[in-house]
Amino acid sequence: MSASGTPAVARATPIRAVSLGPRWTRVETRSDGSLIMTSGTPLTRYPDRCTDRLVHWAQTRSRTPFLAQRDASGAWRTLDYATALLQVRSIGQALLARGLGPHRPLAVLSDNSIEHALLGLAAQHVGVPYAPISVAYSLVSTDHAKLRHILELLEPGLVFAADGQTFERAIAAAVPEGVELVVTDRPPTQRRATRFETLLDTRPGDEVDAAFAQVGPDTVAKVLFTSGSTGLPKGVTTTHRMLCSNQEMILGCLPCLASTPPVLVDWLPWNHVFGGNHNVGIVLHNGGTLYIDEGKPVPGLLERSMANLRDIAPTVYYNVPRGFEALVGYLEREPGLRQHFFSRLQFMFYAGASLSQPVWDALDRLAMDTVGERILMITGLGSTETAPFATCAHWETRTAGVIGIPAPGVEVKLIPNADKLEARFRGPMVTPGYWRAPSLDIDAFDDEGFYRMGDAVRFIDPADPGQGLIFDGRIAEDFKLATGTWVSVGPLRARLIAEGAPLVQDAVIAGHDRDGVSAMIFPNLAACRALADDLPGDASTHQLVTHPRVQARLATLLERMDSLATGSATRISRALVLEEPPSIDRNEVTDKGSINQRAVLQNRQALVNALYAEPPGADIVRRA
């Protein structure tokens, strides 16, 4: 056991005091050179079923708001725990009456809403798998190939889309005629649909209680579709055991969630494991309140999120790095929002990518200036297949990329792989496999049942494992230069994005079997416009990204990267700004906005060749 235990309450000032779990960890070295890392904190007992907690809170906190969402007038409409359980039972009866069950799931096409939550909980309550599907597959995709694949694999007994006419094209392309469609508003013009109220008006009977009694830890609660690195989406089978054990793992690291029922203002989509499993689960498991944020950290929707934060002060705040970056700008400009946001905030949590140090520093500074103390920033590592919580850095780290130690009940196997350590995971939160795709299970697990996540990690201090692990990139993304030198793509890409903020929105690293490293940059067009302020408002993307000031700023960025380089594997010699955004249909970007490095390089091979052409073209950026 590491000596790096910490007291249950972090007393280091000027960080706001919050109840935290210990940092004890054990590391066993095996004869084959692999390591087994576990938490020194035992996993506590967890419920058998997700909705056991809904039943509990309906009895003990019956009038506590569970879900809240703005109505058409902009006012908050709320649903308390007791009413939520009554409605879940009614909908559960309606699902059973329609013949839904373990092999006839429920599919949801539309975004987060109270109705979406009730349908999902009702399905889980009576043993029906529930599959929330990325809205992008319906509304962004042009060919609907991924949506058709998902629905063919699922074979749902019922499909829900909140606004039937918004989803009409996707419904016509992918939802079979024989599958019942349920809507809350505007039924599609060319398809019969049932109103959501019809399900809600169903009278629950003994059948609901009998179905609930049959639900157990290994019952499938959800099927979450993840895009993976290649091919079509695959369905991650998610059991009640996975979801319930994961929430107790979270409490082992963050007991403050139980002592102060969490209040979340959250936009993260429920088709993704962070929003749908982690955040909804935290609220349900601990009797908190979820304010559904219909905004997003993108132009046109960001202001909705800020309006919600002006109304509701969260006790904990979860977001992706881009969301925190957008939040900082508003906090800088609005003292009232700042005061409200930090007023009762226990901690912040980022996931999905590495948080840039300037954004982290700005949040610290703004909190100090506003409430006189910093707010703890937390992160970890996980995946859809781990429900997602697997490791957590639940202490002050001050460095982006630290992913902490295993959560209680999690085993991490560390396998030497070239000059890295590949991380594999085992525990009750790991999926039993992929929905109706047993061939995918073979490569996903090793012979001891550890899930191969594909991520590399390293110890902050090998002599003191309690200091935690650092994310060290994706094993499959790394490549060798022509010299045989390994390029660690993840850390290099993260550094380029951080140093290039806000101009560099995302990037892809190239150089496999080449003489040097280069980069393809997805630009932040708003930042380009700010630099190219002499161009007209309707300037094209080409005019923006080739503007002399934009090109000069990127050349300076490469010069800065060169000064930080430690050798050929970390020195970016050339860059090309991409005018065409990543395509979801070509698998270049996932539904949650993550760039697929491999797909971009494959699809844009001509541009990769242009990066290495001699002499370089006029559009190739080189060091200043």
C-alpha positions in Angstrom: 0.0 0.0 0.0 1.3 3.5 -0.9 2.0 5.9 1.9 0.3 8.6 -0.1 -3.0 8.5 1.8 -4.8 11.8 2.5 -7.3 12.8 5.1 -11.0 12.6 4.3 -11.3 16.4 4.1 -8.9 18.4 2.0 -7.7 21.2 4.3 -5.0 22.7 2.0 -5.9 26.4 1.6 -7.0 28.3 -0.3 -8.9 25.3 -1.9 -12.6 25.0 -0.8 -12.9 22.2 1.7 -14.7 19.1 0.4 -15.1 15.5 1.6 -12.8 13.2 -0.4 -11.9 9.6 -0.3 -8.4 8.3 0.5 -5.6 7.8 -2.0 -4.4 4.4 -0.9 -3.4 2.1 -3.6 -1.6 -1.3 -4.0 0.7 -2.4 -6.8 1.6 -6.1 -7.4 4.5 -6.9 -9.7 4.1 -10.2 -11.6 6.8 -12.5 -13.0 5.9 -11.6 -16.6 6.7 -7.9 -15.9 3.0 -6.8 -15.8 1.7 -4.8 -12.8 -1.7 -5.1 -11.1 -2.8 -1.8 -9.5 -5.8 -1.7 -7.1 -7.4 0.7 -4.7 -6.7 0.2 -1.0 -10.3 1.2 -0.3 -12.9 -1.6 -0.5 -15.9 -1.3 -2.7 -19.1 -0.9 -0.6 -22.4 -2.7 -1.2 -24.4 -1.4 -4.2 -28.0 -1.8 -5.2 -29.1 -4.7 -7.5 -31.1 -2.4 -9.8 -30.8 1.2 -11.0 -34.3 2.1 -10.0 -33.9 0.8 -6.5 -32.7 4.3 -5.7 -35.7 5.9 -7.4 -38.0 3.8 -5.2 -35.9 4.8 -2.2 -36.0 8.5 -2.8 -39.7 8.4 -3.7 -40.3 7.2 -0.2 -37.7 9.3 1.7 -37.5 12.5 -0.4 -40.8 12.4 -2.2 -41.1 16.1 -2.9 -37.4 16.7 -3.7 -37.1 17.8 -7.3 -35.4 15.1 -9.4 -35.6 16.5 -12.9 -36.1 20.0 -14.2 -36.3 21.5 -17.7 -37.4 24.8 -19.2 -40.9 24.8 -20.7 -41.9 26.7 -23.8 -42.3 29.9 -21.8 -38.8 29.6 -20.4 -39.9 28.7 -16.9 -38.5 25.7 -15.1 -40.9 22.7 -14.9 -39.8 20.2 -12.2 -40.6 16.6 -11.5 -40.2 15.3 -7.9 -39.1 11.8 -7.0 -42.6 10.5 -6.0 -44.2 11.7 -9.2 -41.3 10.4 -11.2 -41.8 6.9 -9.8 -45.6 7.0 -10.5 -44.9 8.0 -14.1 -42.1 5.4 -14.5 -44.5 2.7 -13.4 -47.2 3.8 -15.9 -44.8 3.9 -18.8 -43.3 0.6 -17.7 -46.8 -1.0 -17.9 -47.2 0.5 -21.4 -43.9 -0.9 -22.6 -44.8 -4.4 -21.2 -48.2 -4.2 -22.9 -46.5 -3.6 -26.2 -44.4 -6.7 -25.8 -41.1 -5.0 -25.1 -38.6 -7.1 -23.1 -35.0 -8.2 -23.0 -34.9 -8.9 -26.8 -37.2 -6.0 -27.9 -35.5 -2.8 -26.6 -36.5 0.8 -26.5 -34.6 3.2 -28.8 -34.5 7.0 -28.3 -33.5 9.2 -31.2 -33.9 12.7 -29.6 -31.9 14.7 -27.1 -32.1 15.0 -23.3 -35.5 15.7 -21.9 -37.8 14.8 -19.0 -39.8 12.5 -21.2 -36.5 10.8 -22.4 -35.5 10.3 -18.8 -38.8 8.8 -17.8 -38.8 6.4 -20.8 -35.3 5.2 -20.0 -36.0 4.7 -16.4 -39.3 2.9 -17.1 -37.6 0.5 -19.5 -34.9 -0.2 -16.9 -37.5 -0.6 -14.1 -39.2 -3.5 -16.0 -36.2 -5.1 -17.6 -36.3 -3.6 -21.1 -32.9 -2.5 -22.5 -32.8 1.1 -23.4 -30.7 2.6 -26.2 -30.2 6.4 -26.4 -28.8 7.1 -29.9 -26.7 10.1 -30.9 -28.8 12.9 -32.4 -26.0 13.5 -34.9 -26.8 10.1 -36.6 -30.3 11.5 -37.3 -29.8 15.2 -37.8 -26.2 15.7 -39.0 -25.6 12.6 -41.0 -26.6 12.9 -44.7 -26.9 9.1 -45.5 -28.2 7.8 -42.1 -26.1 4.6 -42.6 -25.1 4.5 -38.9 -28.6 5.0 -37.7 -29.9 2.2 -40.0 -27.1 -0.1 -38.8 -27.9 0.6 -35.1 -31.7 0.0 -35.5 -31.1 -3.2 -37.5 -28.8 -4.4 -34.8 -31.1 -3.4 -31.9 -34.5 -4.6 -33.4 -36.4 -2.2 -31.1 -40.0 -2.7 -30.2 -40.6 1.1 -29.9 -38.7 4.2 -31.0 -39.1 7.6 -29.4 -38.4 11.0 -31.0 -39.5 14.1 -29.1 -40.4 16.2 -32.2 -41.6 13.9 -34.9 -41.1 16.4 -37.7 -37.6 17.4 -36.8 -36.7 13.7 -37.0 -38.9 12.9 -40.0 -36.2 12.4 -42.5 -34.2 10.0 -40.2 -37.4 8.1 -39.3 -38.3 7.6 -42.9 -34.7 6.4 -43.7 -34.1 4.1 -40.8 -37.2 3.2 -38.6 -39.0 0.1 -40.0 -42.7 0.6 -40.7 -43.7 -2.1 -38.3 -42.0 -0.4 -35.3 -44.2 1.9 -33.1 -43.1 5.5 -33.0 -43.8 7.7 -30.0 -43.5 11.5 -30.0 -44.2 14.4 -27.6 -44.8 17.0 -30.3 -45.5 17.4 -34.0 -46.0 13.8 -35.3 -44.3 13.2 -38.7 -46.5 14.0 -41.7 -45.9 10.7 -43.4 -45.9 8.3 -40.5 -48.4 7.3 -37.8 -47.2 8.0 -34.2 -48.4 7.5 -30.7 -48.4 10.5 -28.3 -46.2 10.2 -25.2 -49.2 11.1 -23.0 -50.8 7.8 -24.1 -48.0 5.9 -22.4 -48.2 8.2 -19.4 -52.0 7.6 -19.0 -51.5 3.8 -18.8 -52.7 2.3 -15.5 -49.9 0.2 -13.9 -50.8 -3.2 -12.6 -49.2 -6.2 -10.9 -47.3 -6.9 -14.1 -45.0 -4.0 -13.4 -44.1 -5.2 -9.9 -43.5 -8.8 -11.2 -41.2 -7.5 -14.0 -39.3 -5.3 -11.5 -38.8 -8.3 -9.2 -37.2 -10.2 -12.1 -34.6 -7.4 -12.8 -31.2 -8.2 -11.3 -27.6 -7.1 -11.4 -26.9 -8.9 -14.7 -30.1 -7.7 -16.5 -29.2 -5.4 -19.4 -30.1 -1.8 -18.5 -28.7 0.0 -21.6 -27.1 -0.4 -24.9 -24.7 2.5 -25.6 -23.3 2.8 -29.1 -19.8 3.9 -29.4 -18.2 4.8 -32.8 -14.8 3.2 -32.1 -11.8 3.9 -34.3 -13.1 2.3 -37.5 -16.3 0.9 -39.0 -19.9 1.2 -37.8 -21.0 1.9 -34.2 -20.9 -1.1 -31.8 -23.4 -1.5 -29.0 -21.9 -1.8 -25.5 -24.0 -4.0 -23.3 -24.5 -2.1 -20.0 -25.9 -4.0 -17.0 -27.5 -2.9 -13.8 -24.5 -4.2 -12.0 -22.2 -2.0 -14.1 -24.2 1.2 -13.4 -24.9 0.5 -9.7 -21.3 -0.6 -8.8 -19.9 2.4 -10.7 -21.9 4.8 -8.5 -20.5 3.3 -5.4 -17.0 3.5 -6.9 -17.6 7.2 -7.4 -18.7 7.7 -3.8 -15.5 5.9 -2.7 -13.6 8.7 -4.2 -16.1 11.6 -3.7 -18.2 10.9 -0.6 -19.2 14.6 -0.7 -21.9 13.6 -3.2 -23.7 11.6 -0.6 -23.4 14.2 2.2 -24.7 17.0 0.0 -27.2 15.8 -2.6 -25.8 17.0 -5.9 -27.4 19.8 -8.0 -26.3 19.6 -11.6 -26.8 21.9 -14.6 -25.8 19.6 -17.4 -26.0 19.5 -21.1 -23.9 16.4 -21.8 -25.8 14.0 -24.1 -27.3 10.9 -22.6 -26.2 8.7 -25.6 -22.7 9.2 -24.3 -21.5 7.5 -21.2 -20.3 10.7 -19.4 -23.7 12.4 -19.5 -26.0 9.4 -19.5 -24.4 7.0 -17.1 -22.1 9.1 -15.0 -24.1 12.3 -14.5 -27.6 11.1 -14.5 -26.5 8.2 -12.2 -24.9 10.6 -9.7 -28.1 12.5 -9.4 -30.3 9.4 -9.1 -28.0 7.5 -6.8 -27.6 10.4 -4.3 -31.1 11.9 -4.4 -30.0 15.1 -6.1 -31.5 17.3 -8.8 -30.7 17.5 -12.5 -31.4 20.7 -14.4 -31.4 19.7 -18.0 -29.4 22.2 -20.0 -30.6 22.5 -23.6 -27.5 24.5 -24.5 -24.1 23.3 -25.7 -20.6 24.8 -25.9 -21.1 25.8 -29.5 -22.1 29.1 -31.1 -25.9 29.7 -31.0 -26.4 27.3 -28.0 -23.8 28.5 -25.5 -25.9 31.4 -24.3 -28.7 29.0 -23.2 -26.2 27.2 -20.9 -25.1 30.6 -19.5 -28.7 31.6 -18.9 -29.3 28.3 -17.0 -26.1 28.9 -14.8 -27.4 32.4 -14.1 -30.5 30.8 -12.6 -29.1 27.7 -10.9 -25.9 27.5 -8.9 -24.6 23.9 -9.2 -23.0 22.1 -6.3 -20.8 20.1 -8.8 -20.0 21.0 -12.4 -19.1 18.5 -15.1 -18.0 19.5 -18.6 -15.7 18.7 -21.5 -12.6 21.0 -21.9 -14.2 23.0 -24.7 -17.1 23.7 -22.4 -14.8 25.0 -19.6 -13.0 27.2 -22.2 -16.3 28.8 -23.3 -17.4 29.2 -19.6 -14.2 31.1 -18.7 -15.1 33.9 -21.2 -18.5 34.5 -19.7 -17.1 34.3 -16.1 -14.5 37.0 -17.1 -17.2 39.3 -18.3 -19.9 38.8 -15.7 -19.2 39.3 -12.0 -22.7 38.3 -11.1 -22.5 35.0 -13.0 -19.1 34.4 -11.4 -20.4 34.9 -7.8 -23.4 32.7 -8.5 -21.5 29.9 -10.2 -18.8 29.6 -7.4 -21.2 30.2 -4.5 -21.8 26.6 -3.5 -19.6 24.7 -5.9 -17.8 21.7 -4.3 -15.7 20.6 -7.3 -15.4 20.7 -11.1 -14.8 17.7 -13.2 -13.6 17.5 -16.8 -13.4 14.5 -19.1 -13.2 13.6 -22.8 -9.9 15.3 -23.5 -7.1 17.1 -21.6 -8.0 20.5 -20.1 -5.5 23.2 -21.3 -3.5 24.7 -18.5 -4.4 28.4 -19.4 -8.1 27.5 -18.9 -7.4 25.7 -15.6 -5.3 28.7 -14.4 -8.1 31.1 -15.4 -10.7 29.2 -13.4 -8.4 29.2 -10.3 -7.8 32.9 -10.7 -11.5 33.7 -11.2 -12.5 31.6 -8.1 -9.9 33.3 -6.0 -11.0 36.8 -7.1 -14.6 36.0 -6.5 -14.9 33.7 -3.4 -11.4 33.9 -2.0 -10.6 30.2 -2.6 -9.9 27.8 -5.5 -12.3 25.0 -6.4 -10.9 21.6 -6.8 -10.6 20.3 -10.4 -11.0 16.5 -10.8 -10.7 14.1 -13.7 -10.1 10.4 -14.3 -10.1 7.8 -17.0 -12.8 5.5 -18.3 -14.8 4.4 -21.3 -18.2 3.3 -22.4 -17.1 -0.2 -21.7 -16.3 0.7 -18.0 -19.6 2.5 -17.3 -17.3 4.8 -17.3 -15.6 5.5 -14.0 -12.4 3.5 -13.6 -9.7 5.8 -12.2 -9.9 9.1 -10.5 -7.6 11.9 -9.4 -9.6 13.1 -6.5 -7.0 15.5 -5.0 -5.3 18.7 -6.1 -3.1 17.8 -9.1 -2.7 21.2 -10.8 -1.5 19.3 -13.9 -3.7 18.3 -16.9 -3.4 14.7 -17.9 -3.2 13.2 -14.4 -5.9 10.4 -14.3 -5.3 9.3 -10.7 -5.6 5.8 -9.2 -8.0 2.9 -9.6 -11.5 3.5 -8.0 -12.6 1.0 -5.3 -13.3 -2.4 -6.8 -11.3 -1.7 -10.0 -8.2 -3.7 -11.0 -5.8 -2.1 -13.5 -3.4 -4.4 -15.3 -0.4 -2.5 -16.7 1.4 -4.2 -19.6 4.8 -3.0 -20.9 4.3 -2.1 -24.5 7.4 -0.6 -26.2 8.3 2.3 -23.9 4.8 2.6 -22.5 2.4 0.9 -20.1 -0.9 -0.3 -21.7 -3.8 -0.1 -19.2 -6.4 -2.9 -19.0 -9.4 -3.0 -16.6 -11.4 -5.5 -14.7 -14.2 -5.1 -12.2 -18.0 -5.2 -11.8 -18.3 -2.0 -13.9 -16.9 -3.6 -17.0 -19.2 -4.7 -19.8 -19.9 -8.4 -20.4 -19.5 -7.7 -24.1 -21.1 -6.2 -27.2 -24.7 -6.3 -28.2 -25.3 -9.2 -30.7 -21.7 -9.0 -31.8 -19.8 -11.8 -30.0 -16.9 -11.6 -32.5 -16.0 -8.2 -31.1 -15.5 -9.6 -27.6 -12.5 -11.7 -28.7 -10.2 -8.7 -29.2 -11.8 -6.6 -26.4 -10.7 -8.8 -23.5 -7.5 -10.6 -22.6 -7.3 -14.2 -21.3 -7.9 -13.0 -17.7 -11.0 -11.0 -18.6 -9.3 -7.6 -18.5 -10.9 -5.1 -20.9 -8.3 -3.7 -23.4 -9.1 0.0 -23.4 -6.2 0.8 -25.7 -4.8 3.7 -23.6 -1.3 4.1 -22.4 -0.4 5.4 -19.0 2.7 6.1 -16.9 3.4 6.7 -13.2 4.0 10.2 -11.9 6.5 8.6 -9.6 7.1 4.8 -10.0 8.5 4.8 -6.4 5.2 6.2 -5.1 2.2 4.8 -7.0 -0.2 6.8 -4.7 0.7 9.9 -6.7 -1.2 8.4 -9.5 -1.1 7.8 -13.2 -0.8 10.1 -16.2 -2.5 9.5 -19.5 0.1 8.7 -22.1 -1.9 8.5 -25.4 -3.6 5.9 -27.4 -1.6 2.8 -28.2 -3.1 2.4 -31.7 -2.4 6.1 -32.6 1.4 6.0 -32.0 3.7 5.4 -35.0 7.4 5.2 -35.9 9.3 7.7 -38.1 11.5 6.5 -40.9 14.4 6.6 -38.3 12.6 4.0 -36.1 11.8 6.7 -33.5 8.4 6.3 -31.8 6.0 9.2 -31.9 3.7 9.4 -28.9 0.7 11.0 -30.6 -1.6 11.8 -27.7 0.7 14.0 -25.6 2.0 15.8 -28.7 -1.4 16.5 -30.0 -2.6 17.8 -26.6 0.4 20.1 -26.4 -0.2 21.5 -29.9 -3.9 22.2 -29.1 -3.0 23.8 -25.8 -0.2 25.9 -27.2 -2.3 26.9 -30.2 -5.5 27.9 -28.3 -7.8 29.4 -29.3 -6.7 29.2 -33.0 -6.3 25.5 -33.0 -9.6 23.7 -32.4 -8.2 20.2 -33.0 -5.4 18.5 -34.8 -4.1 15.3 -36.3 -0.5 14.2 -36.1 1.1 12.7 -39.3 4.5 11.2 -40.0 4.3 7.4 -40.2 7.4 6.1 -41.9 8.3 9.7 -42.8 11.5 11.7 -41.9 9.7 14.1 -39.5 6.4 14.9 -37.7 3.8 17.2 -39.2 0.3 18.2 -38.3 -3.1 18.8 -39.9 -5.0 21.5 -38.0 -8.8 22.0 -37.7 -9.0 25.7 -37.1 -11.3 27.7 -34.8 -12.9 29.9 -37.4 -14.0 32.5 -34.9 -10.4 32.9 -33.8 -9.4 33.1 -37.5 -11.9 35.9 -38.0 -10.6 37.8 -35.0 -7.1 37.8 -36.5 -8.3 38.4 -40.1 -10.4 41.4 -39.1 -9.8 43.2 -42.3 -11.8 40.6 -44.3 -15.5 41.1 -44.9 -18.0 39.2 -42.8 -18.9 36.8 -45.6 -15.2 35.8 -46.2 -14.8 32.2 -47.1 -13.0 29.6 -45.0 -10.2 29.6 -47.5 -9.7 33.3 -47.2 -9.7 33.1 -43.4 -7.2 30.2 -43.0 -4.8 31.6 -45.6 -4.8 35.1 -44.3 -1.3 36.3 -43.6 -1.9 37.0 -39.9 -3.4 33.5 -39.4 -0.5 31.9 -41.2 2.0 34.0 -39.2 0.4 33.0 -35.9 0.6 29.3 -36.8 4.2 29.7 -37.9 5.0 31.2 -34.5 3.1 28.3 -32.9 5.4 25.8 -34.6 8.4 27.9 -33.5 7.1 27.7 -29.9 6.6 23.9 -30.3 10.1 23.6 -31.5 11.4 25.3 -28.4 9.6 22.7 -26.3 10.7 19.7 -28.3 13.1 17.1 -26.9 13.9 15.4 -30.2 12.5 14.5 -33.6 9.5 12.7 -32.1 8.2 16.0 -30.5 9.3 18.5 -33.2 6.5 19.5 -35.7 8.2 20.7 -38.8 5.2 21.5 -41.0 1.4 22.1 -40.7 -1.5 22.4 -43.0 -4.8 24.1 -42.0 -7.8 22.0 -43.1 -10.6 23.9 -44.8 -13.1 21.0 -44.7 -14.4 20.1 -41.3 -14.3 16.5 -40.1 -17.1 14.3 -41.4 -19.3 12.1 -39.2 -20.3 10.0 -42.2 -16.7 9.3 -43.1 -15.9 8.4 -39.5 -13.5 11.3 -39.0 -15.3 12.6 -35.9 -17.3 10.8 -33.3 -20.8 11.8 -32.3 -19.4 13.5 -29.2 -16.9 15.6 -31.3 -13.7 13.6 -30.8 -11.4 13.4 -33.8 -10.6 10.0 -35.2 -6.9 10.4 -36.1 -6.7 7.2 -38.2 -9.8 8.0 -40.3 -8.6 11.6 -41.0 -5.2 10.4 -42.2 -6.7 7.7 -44.4 -9.4 9.9 -45.9 -7.0 12.8 -46.6 -4.0 11.0 -47.8 -3.4 13.5 -50.6 -3.1 16.3 -48.0 -0.6 14.1 -46.0 1.5 13.8 -49.1 1.3 17.5 -49.7 2.7 18.1 -46.2 5.9 16.2 -47.3 6.2 17.4 -50.9 9.4 19.2 -51.9 9.3 22.1 -52.3 6.4 22.7 -50.0 3.3 24.4 -51.3 2.3 27.9 -50.4 -0.4 26.7 -48.1 2.1 24.7 -45.9 2.9 26.4 -42.6 6.6 26.2 -41.5 8.3 27.5 -38.4 8.7 31.3 -38.3 
